[in-house]
Amino acid sequence: MARRPATTKGFKRTSALLTGRIRTASESRGFAQSKLLTHWAEVVGDDIAAIAHPVEVSYARGGMGATLTLLTTGAQAPMLEMQKEQLRTKVNSVYGYNAIARIRVTQTAPTGFAEGQVAFGHRKTDAPKEIDPSLKARAVETTAPVADEGLRAALERLGTNVLTKAKR
């Protein structure tokens, strides 16, 4: 039987080269399933992935009932705290059994501040909307009698904001 010539010419896929390194790195942090790290947004959803990411899985002495440590910002910690049970269910669906018994929310990495610098994507803010000139003129006209320049400018901004919101 004739041997088929290799079509890759000695090259390998990037995924084949990185699989071992990813597995080694994730297992050093306690992640038996690297999918939890590589597909975090798919596992927990985009809204949670934007505010938190997994840092470590630590196992109890018996081997069952692991603790998943999540890194988040201080402002998002209470929101994440309320969703612990739903997160635990989603994460355990990756493992296929009740591997994660507890979720711990931290605002820094357990190994120190150098690794705990949070770089989460923030919600995009809309560009400032164009202000209607007639509303601006109305705010200027209303605040014209005010003698203090700083107070008049602040009242103009307030009036413009109020009139813009009322128009919507």
matplotlib code that plots the C-alpha trace (Angstrom):
import matplotlib.pyplot as plt

x = [0.0, 1.4, 1.9, 0.1, 2.4, 2.1, 0.1, 1.3, 5.0, 6.1, 3.9, 1.5, -1.6, -1.1, -3.7, -1.7, 1.4, -0.3, -2.7, 0.0, 1.2, -2.4, -3.2, 0.0, -0.7, -4.3, -3.6, -1.0, -3.9, -6.2, -8.3, -8.9, -10.9, -9.1, -12.3, -13.3, -10.5, -10.5, -14.2, -15.1, -17.5, -19.4, -19.7, -21.0, -22.2, -20.9, -22.3, -20.5, -17.3, -17.0, -16.9, -15.0, -12.6, -11.5, -8.2, -7.9, -9.6, -8.5, -9.5, -10.4, -8.5, -11.0, -10.7, -14.4, -16.0, -13.5, -13.6, -13.5, -11.9, -13.1, -11.4, -13.5, -13.5, -14.8, -17.9, -18.9, -18.3, -21.8, -23.4, -21.3, -21.9, -25.7, -25.2, -22.9, -25.4, -26.2, -22.5, -21.8, -24.4, -23.0, -19.4, -20.4, -22.1, -18.6, -17.2, -20.3, -20.6, -20.8, -17.0, -17.3, -18.9, -18.1, -17.3, -15.1, -15.1, -11.9, -10.8, -7.1, -5.4, -4.7, -0.9, -0.5, -1.2, 1.0, -1.3, -4.5, -4.6, -8.0, -8.3, -12.0, -13.7, -15.9, -19.2, -19.0, -20.5, -22.4, -20.9, -22.4, -25.5, -25.8, -27.7, -30.6, -29.7, -33.2, -33.0, -29.6, -30.9, -33.9, -31.6, -29.4, -32.5, -33.9, -30.6, -29.7, -30.8, -28.3, -25.4, -22.7, -20.9, -20.1, -23.6, -25.1, -22.9, -23.9, -27.6, -27.3, -25.8, -28.5, -31.3, -30.0, -29.8, -33.3, -34.8, -33.0, -34.3, -37.8, -37.8, -37.2]
y = [0.0, 3.4, 5.9, 9.2, 12.2, 14.6, 17.7, 19.8, 19.8, 19.6, 22.3, 21.9, 23.7, 26.4, 24.7, 21.5, 23.3, 25.3, 22.6, 21.2, 24.5, 25.7, 22.5, 22.8, 26.5, 25.9, 22.8, 24.8, 27.1, 24.1, 24.2, 20.6, 21.9, 24.5, 25.3, 27.2, 29.6, 29.7, 29.9, 31.9, 34.3, 31.3, 29.5, 32.4, 34.9, 38.2, 40.3, 38.3, 37.9, 41.7, 42.1, 39.0, 36.3, 33.1, 33.1, 29.8, 26.6, 25.2, 21.7, 20.6, 17.7, 15.1, 16.2, 17.0, 20.4, 22.8, 26.6, 28.8, 32.2, 35.0, 38.4, 41.5, 45.2, 46.6, 48.1, 44.8, 42.6, 42.9, 42.2, 39.1, 38.0, 37.9, 35.7, 33.1, 30.2, 30.7, 31.0, 27.8, 26.0, 27.3, 26.4, 22.9, 22.3, 22.5, 19.8, 17.6, 17.1, 19.1, 19.9, 23.5, 23.8, 27.4, 30.6, 33.2, 36.7, 38.7, 42.1, 41.1, 37.9, 35.5, 35.6, 39.4, 42.8, 42.4, 39.7, 41.3, 44.3, 44.2, 45.0, 44.3, 45.9, 48.8, 49.6, 51.9, 55.3, 57.1, 60.2, 63.4, 64.2, 67.5, 70.1, 71.8, 75.5, 76.6, 74.8, 76.3, 79.8, 79.2, 78.2, 81.3, 83.5, 82.0, 82.5, 86.0, 87.9, 86.0, 88.3, 85.8, 84.5, 81.0, 80.5, 81.6, 79.1, 76.3, 77.1, 77.3, 73.8, 72.5, 74.2, 72.8, 69.3, 69.5, 70.8, 68.2, 65.4, 66.8, 66.9, 63.2]
z = [0.0, -1.0, 1.7, 1.3, 1.3, 4.2, 3.4, 6.3, 5.2, 8.8, 10.2, 13.1, 14.1, 16.7, 18.9, 18.9, 20.0, 22.8, 24.2, 26.5, 27.8, 28.4, 30.3, 32.4, 33.3, 34.1, 36.2, 38.2, 39.3, 40.0, 36.9, 35.8, 32.9, 30.9, 29.2, 32.2, 31.5, 27.7, 27.3, 30.5, 28.6, 27.1, 30.5, 32.6, 30.0, 28.7, 31.5, 34.2, 32.1, 31.8, 35.6, 36.8, 35.8, 37.5, 39.4, 41.2, 42.1, 45.5, 46.5, 50.0, 51.7, 50.6, 46.9, 46.6, 47.2, 45.5, 46.0, 42.9, 43.4, 41.2, 40.7, 40.4, 41.1, 44.4, 42.9, 41.2, 44.2, 45.7, 42.4, 42.0, 45.5, 44.8, 41.8, 43.4, 43.2, 39.5, 38.8, 40.7, 38.6, 35.3, 36.3, 37.5, 34.1, 32.5, 34.9, 34.6, 38.3, 41.5, 41.5, 42.8, 46.2, 47.0, 45.2, 46.8, 45.4, 45.8, 44.7, 44.4, 43.3, 46.2, 45.4, 45.7, 44.2, 41.1, 39.6, 40.9, 38.6, 37.1, 33.4, 32.7, 29.8, 30.8, 29.4, 26.4, 27.0, 24.3, 22.8, 24.1, 22.2, 20.3, 22.3, 20.6, 20.2, 21.1, 24.4, 25.1, 24.3, 26.6, 29.5, 28.9, 28.8, 32.0, 33.9, 32.6, 35.8, 38.0, 38.8, 39.8, 36.7, 38.1, 39.5, 36.2, 34.2, 36.5, 36.3, 32.5, 32.4, 34.8, 32.8, 29.5, 31.0, 32.5, 29.3, 27.2, 29.4, 29.4, 25.6, 25.4]

ax = plt.figure().add_subplot(projection="3d")
ax.plot(x, y, z, "-o")
ax.set_aspect("equal")
plt.show()
